[in-house]
Amino acid sequence: MTTSLPASTTRRSPGRPRSAAAHQAILDATVQLLSEVGFAATTVEAVAARAGVGKATVYRRWPSKVPLVVEALDARATEQVPLPCTGSVRGDLSEFLFSLVDTMTGPDGRLVAPLLAEISRNQELAEAFRRDLVAPRRAVLEEIVREGMARGELRADLDVDLALDAPVGIVFQRLLVLGEPVDKDLVGRIVDQLLEGIRAHPAASIGTT
């Protein structure tokens, strides 16, 4: 007569499903290390140690560091970027920039600077960075601008791409290049100056006839 082994000593079958908890722990560890030490110093060994798994567990899922980082960025991007609904372009742009500044000065923002140094050398990483960190926020900003055009608050002939680049470019310049803080007062001035150039104006009256 055969006797079943106790549950604690039963061997796992070779085809056992991979642990979803371990998978998530690896992705979380990758993001943490990218924030703390940057892309170059983030290694598969360090990720495995931080996640509490063996190095082989990581390599079973990802063949190298780059696809691991790409998936970690993908997972990070699943959080929905909120669309402000204040009823005005000025209000929406201000709320968007407040949110962007909060992001850039928080954990996600600490991912940006080290990745910027790498994307010029790694096309796969560059595509993930643009797709997962840049594109969702750019899409929200584009919707703000296009809604402003539809309401008649912004010029109908507006160059949308330039309108999208201007406020974000200033924020990145201040935070990443100059290392200066961006507060609500500065956000207000950025928005006011931008709107001065792109706001729709009543048709100029004809002088003399």
C-alpha positions as CSV (number, residue, x, y, z in Angstrom):
1,M,0.0,0.0,0.0
2,T,1.3,3.4,-0.9
3,T,1.3,6.3,1.5
4,S,0.9,9.9,0.5
5,L,3.7,12.2,1.5
6,P,2.8,15.0,3.9
7,A,2.0,18.3,2.1
8,S,5.2,19.9,3.3
9,T,7.3,17.3,1.6
10,T,5.4,16.8,-1.6
11,R,7.6,17.7,-4.6
12,R,6.5,20.4,-7.0
13,S,5.8,19.2,-10.5
14,P,8.1,20.6,-13.2
15,G,5.2,22.4,-14.9
16,R,4.1,24.3,-11.8
17,P,2.7,27.8,-12.8
18,R,5.1,30.7,-12.1
19,S,4.4,32.8,-9.1
20,A,2.5,36.0,-9.9
21,A,3.8,37.4,-6.5
22,A,7.4,36.7,-7.4
23,H,6.9,38.3,-10.9
24,Q,5.5,41.5,-9.3
25,A,8.2,41.5,-6.7
26,I,10.8,41.5,-9.5
27,L,9.2,44.3,-11.4
28,D,8.9,46.4,-8.2
29,A,12.5,45.7,-7.3
30,T,13.6,46.8,-10.8
31,V,11.8,50.1,-10.5
32,Q,13.2,50.7,-7.0
33,L,16.7,50.1,-8.1
34,L,16.4,52.2,-11.2
35,S,15.2,55.1,-8.9
36,E,18.0,54.5,-6.4
37,V,21.1,53.7,-8.5
38,G,20.2,54.3,-12.1
39,F,20.1,52.0,-15.2
40,A,23.8,51.1,-15.4
41,A,24.1,49.9,-11.8
42,T,20.8,48.0,-11.9
43,T,21.8,44.4,-12.4
44,V,19.8,41.2,-12.6
45,E,21.7,40.0,-9.5
46,A,20.7,43.1,-7.6
47,V,17.1,42.8,-8.7
48,A,16.9,39.2,-7.7
49,A,18.4,40.0,-4.2
50,R,16.0,42.9,-3.7
51,A,13.0,40.8,-4.8
52,G,14.0,37.9,-2.6
53,V,14.3,35.4,-5.5
54,G,17.1,33.5,-7.2
55,K,18.8,34.9,-10.2
56,A,17.6,31.9,-12.3
57,T,14.0,33.0,-11.5
58,V,14.6,36.3,-13.1
59,Y,16.3,34.8,-16.2
60,R,13.4,32.3,-16.7
61,R,11.2,35.3,-17.3
62,W,13.5,37.8,-19.0
63,P,16.7,37.0,-21.1
64,S,18.5,40.2,-20.1
65,K,18.2,43.4,-18.2
66,V,16.7,45.5,-21.0
67,P,13.5,43.5,-21.5
68,L,13.1,43.4,-17.7
69,V,13.4,47.2,-17.5
70,V,11.0,47.6,-20.4
71,E,8.3,45.5,-18.7
72,A,8.8,47.3,-15.4
73,L,8.2,50.6,-17.2
74,D,5.2,49.0,-19.0
75,A,3.8,48.0,-15.6
76,R,4.4,51.5,-14.2
77,A,2.5,53.0,-17.1
78,T,-0.7,51.1,-16.4
79,E,-1.6,53.8,-13.8
80,Q,-4.0,56.2,-15.6
81,V,-2.8,59.8,-16.0
82,P,-5.7,61.9,-14.9
83,L,-7.4,64.4,-17.3
84,P,-8.1,67.7,-15.5
85,C,-11.7,68.9,-16.0
86,T,-11.7,72.5,-14.6
87,G,-13.7,73.9,-17.5
88,S,-10.9,76.2,-18.8
89,V,-7.7,75.8,-20.6
90,R,-5.8,77.8,-18.0
91,G,-7.2,75.6,-15.2
92,D,-6.6,72.3,-17.0
93,L,-3.0,73.3,-18.0
94,S,-2.2,74.4,-14.5
95,E,-3.6,71.1,-13.0
96,F,-1.7,69.1,-15.5
97,L,1.6,70.9,-14.7
98,F,1.0,70.6,-11.0
99,S,0.6,66.8,-11.5
100,L,3.7,66.6,-13.7
101,V,5.8,68.4,-11.1
102,D,4.5,66.1,-8.4
103,T,5.5,63.1,-10.5
104,M,8.9,64.5,-11.5
105,T,9.8,65.2,-7.8
106,G,8.5,61.8,-6.6
107,P,9.6,58.2,-7.2
108,D,8.7,58.1,-10.9
109,G,10.6,61.3,-11.5
110,R,13.8,59.7,-10.1
111,L,13.5,57.2,-13.0
112,V,13.8,59.9,-15.6
113,A,17.2,61.4,-15.2
114,P,19.2,58.1,-15.2
115,L,17.2,56.8,-18.2
116,L,17.8,59.9,-20.2
117,A,21.5,59.1,-20.2
118,E,20.8,55.6,-21.6
119,I,18.1,56.1,-24.2
120,S,20.5,57.7,-26.7
121,R,22.5,54.4,-26.7
122,N,19.7,51.8,-26.4
123,Q,16.8,51.9,-28.9
124,E,14.7,49.4,-27.1
125,L,14.9,51.3,-23.9
126,A,14.3,54.6,-25.7
127,E,11.1,53.2,-27.3
128,A,9.8,52.0,-23.9
129,F,10.7,55.3,-22.2
130,R,8.8,57.3,-24.9
131,R,5.8,54.9,-25.0
132,D,5.4,54.3,-21.3
133,L,6.5,57.5,-19.5
134,V,6.2,60.2,-22.1
135,A,3.3,59.2,-24.4
136,P,0.5,58.9,-21.8
137,R,1.2,62.4,-20.4
138,R,1.5,63.9,-23.9
139,A,-1.9,62.4,-24.8
140,V,-3.5,64.0,-21.8
141,L,-1.9,67.4,-22.7
142,E,-3.0,67.1,-26.3
143,E,-6.6,66.5,-25.2
144,I,-6.5,69.6,-23.0
145,V,-5.2,71.7,-25.9
146,R,-7.6,70.3,-28.5
147,E,-10.6,70.8,-26.1
148,G,-9.4,74.4,-25.7
149,M,-9.4,74.8,-29.5
150,A,-12.9,73.3,-29.7
151,R,-14.2,75.7,-27.1
152,G,-12.7,78.6,-28.9
153,E,-10.3,79.5,-26.2
154,L,-7.2,78.7,-28.3
155,R,-6.4,79.7,-31.8
156,A,-7.8,77.5,-34.6
157,D,-4.5,77.7,-36.5
158,L,-2.4,76.6,-33.4
159,D,0.7,74.5,-33.9
160,V,-0.4,71.7,-31.5
161,D,3.0,70.0,-31.3
162,L,4.8,73.2,-30.2
163,A,2.0,74.0,-27.8
164,L,2.5,70.5,-26.2
165,D,6.3,70.9,-26.0
166,A,6.5,74.4,-24.5
167,P,5.2,73.9,-20.9
168,V,6.7,70.4,-20.4
169,G,10.0,71.6,-21.8
170,I,10.2,74.4,-19.3
171,V,9.4,72.1,-16.4
172,F,12.1,69.6,-17.5
173,Q,14.6,72.4,-18.0
174,R,14.0,73.7,-14.5
175,L,14.0,70.4,-12.7
176,L,16.5,68.3,-14.7
177,V,18.9,70.8,-16.2
178,L,19.0,73.7,-13.9
179,G,18.1,71.8,-10.7
180,E,15.7,74.5,-9.6
181,P,12.3,73.9,-7.9
182,V,9.0,74.5,-9.7
183,D,6.3,75.8,-7.4
184,K,2.7,76.8,-8.0
185,D,3.6,80.4,-8.7
186,L,6.0,79.4,-11.4
187,V,3.5,77.1,-12.9
188,G,1.0,80.0,-13.1
189,R,3.5,82.2,-14.8
190,I,4.4,79.4,-17.3
191,V,0.7,78.9,-18.2
192,D,0.0,82.6,-18.5
193,Q,2.9,83.3,-20.7
194,L,2.1,80.3,-22.9
195,L,-1.6,81.3,-23.2
196,E,-0.6,84.8,-24.2
197,G,0.8,83.4,-27.4
198,I,-1.8,80.7,-28.2
199,R,-5.0,82.1,-26.8
200,A,-7.7,83.0,-29.4
201,H,-8.2,86.7,-29.7
202,P,-11.2,88.6,-31.0
203,A,-10.7,89.7,-34.6
204,A,-8.9,93.0,-34.7
205,S,-11.1,95.8,-35.6
206,I,-10.5,97.6,-38.8
207,G,-9.1,101.0,-38.2
208,T,-10.4,103.6,-40.7
209,T,-12.5,103.1,-43.7
